[in-house]
Amino acid sequence: MLRTPIFAANWKLNHGPTDAKAFMQRFLHQTPRLDDRSMLFFPPALSMAAVMDALHERPDVLVGVQHVHSEASGAFTGENSASIARDAGARAVLIGHSERRHVFGESDEATGRKVRLALDTRLIPMLCVGETLSEREAGITESVVERQLTAGLALLTDAEVGQVVLAYEPVWAIGTGRTATPADASAIHGVLRAALRARGGVRAGQVPICYGGSVNRGNAAELLAAPDVDGLLVGGASLDADGWSAIVRTEVRR
Ligand code: PEP
């Protein structure tokens, strides 16, 4: 189980092994062990080894993959496998990131199979949910995230739900510079928490819910201070070692 708050860096398709090594040296130099939070990196799969080499004396920082295929193995040229990722040292996996859903057509149903596979492989699934701008404008944000949550958890037992980490990432806020207000983020996190409670069997408060979408040094503290925000999933602002170190060292006021 991860300690909250969680600080997760999604590098997307940035930082090859050479950059990743330089980033980690600089980041670790500035970032002491922090026992009151969890730090996670999701580098491109080909840079994972470079990140892990740099982390050999920092078991407090975990590494994950940005994507896995919904089948464990087989004739799926070019895909990432959950079990191979685990063997290579990954401890977590992003599932249902908006770019996977909207650029690569990942379905709700596939996210459910991937969450199941992640737990079977002993990877922590970070299940991302979030509405598009048109869904927000149509006033259906709550039903969209509830649908995505239900599908993502569909193949888990009630007790297993406690092993999942959620990330609310409104699509209109990802990489756009538009951030949800702390109150908006908190409201949707509350909807997700209520849906977990309604599912039963799991202590809903046990499931961390991170916020993602144009988080930066200027807004991290206020987002983390918002009720029900248990961490941050950060893309663009995690690409600079100094800036990301400052964000993970944010003083958390609760
Ligand atoms: C993301 O990729 O998950 C993300 C939140 O990106 P950004 O921080 O750049 O909006």
Residues whose N, C-alpha, C, O or C-beta is under 5 A from the ligand:
A	BS01	PEP	N10 A173 I174 G175 T176 G212 G213 S214 V215 L233 V234 G235 G236 A237
